[in-house]
């Protein structure tokens, strides 16, 4: 199992609109290719301009194939166009992680 942990930072005051654009244009094509995320969260404390989502893959090859299919989807490209035009993102970080043997992840 491979977890893709993604942290996004938005311009101050833009996170609500940024997430609205994702919900309208990006959620359907992304979940069509990647499945449901393990988590999709906004911050309760800390930086109020950040949100995190975690995607679960069987392996690096599974991740590569699913993401390639997503990036070939015209609906996903429509979302990325709308997101870029809005310009809400300041930074993106992603870390690929694997779970330890002594805790199960419920997917």
C-alpha positions in Angstrom: 0.0 0.0 0.0 1.2 3.5 -0.9 -0.3 6.7 0.5 -0.1 10.0 -1.4 -0.4 12.7 1.2 -1.0 16.1 -0.4 -0.9 19.4 1.4 -2.1 22.5 -0.5 -1.7 26.1 0.6 -4.1 28.7 -0.8 -3.9 32.5 -0.9 -5.4 34.0 2.2 -9.2 34.2 1.8 -9.4 32.0 -1.3 -9.7 28.5 0.1 -13.5 28.4 0.1 -13.7 29.4 -3.5 -10.8 27.1 -4.5 -12.6 24.1 -2.9 -15.9 25.1 -4.6 -14.1 24.9 -8.0 -12.8 21.5 -7.0 -16.2 20.3 -5.9 -17.9 21.5 -9.1 -15.2 20.5 -11.7 -12.5 18.3 -10.1 -14.1 15.9 -7.7 -16.0 13.7 -10.2 -13.1 13.1 -12.7 -10.6 12.6 -9.9 -12.6 10.1 -7.9 -13.5 8.3 -11.2 -9.8 7.5 -11.7 -8.4 7.4 -8.2 -11.4 6.2 -6.1 -12.4 7.8 -2.9 -9.7 9.5 -0.9 -8.8 8.1 2.5 -9.2 11.7 3.8 -9.9 15.1 2.4 -9.6 17.7 5.2 -9.4 21.4 6.0 -7.4 22.6 9.0 -9.1 23.1 12.3 -6.0 24.7 13.9 -2.8 25.9 12.3 -2.7 27.5 8.9 -6.4 28.2 7.9 -5.3 28.5 4.3 -4.3 24.8 4.0 -6.1 21.6 3.2 -4.9 18.0 2.9 -6.0 14.9 1.1 -4.7 11.4 1.2 -5.1 8.9 -1.7 -4.4 5.2 -1.4 -2.7 3.1 -4.1 -1.6 -0.5 -4.2 1.9 0.4 -5.4 3.9 3.1 -7.2 2.8 1.5 -10.6 -0.8 1.6 -9.6 -0.4 5.3 -8.7 1.3 6.1 -12.0 -1.3 4.3 -14.1 -4.3 5.9 -12.3 -2.8 9.4 -12.4 -1.9 9.1 -16.1 -5.5 8.1 -16.9 -6.8 11.1 -14.8 -4.5 13.5 -16.7 -5.7 12.1 -20.0 -9.3 12.9 -19.0 -10.7 16.1 -20.6 -12.9 16.6 -17.6 -9.9 16.7 -15.3 -8.2 19.1 -17.6 -11.2 21.4 -17.5 -10.9 21.4 -13.7 -7.2 22.3 -13.8 -8.0 25.1 -16.2 -10.6 26.6 -13.9 -8.3 26.2 -10.9 -5.4 27.9 -12.7 -7.6 30.7 -13.9 -8.8 31.3 -10.3 -5.2 31.3 -9.1 -5.9 30.3 -5.5 -3.0 27.9 -5.0 0.3 29.2 -3.5 2.0 25.9 -2.8 1.6 22.1 -3.1 3.5 19.5 -1.2 3.1 15.8 -1.6 4.7 12.9 0.2 4.5 9.2 -0.7 4.3 7.1 2.5 3.7 3.5 3.4 2.0 2.3 6.6 3.9 0.6 9.4 3.2 -3.2 9.9 1.6 -2.8 13.4 -1.3 -0.5 12.4 -4.0 -1.3 9.8 -5.3 1.4 7.6 -9.1 1.1 7.0 -9.8 1.9 3.3 
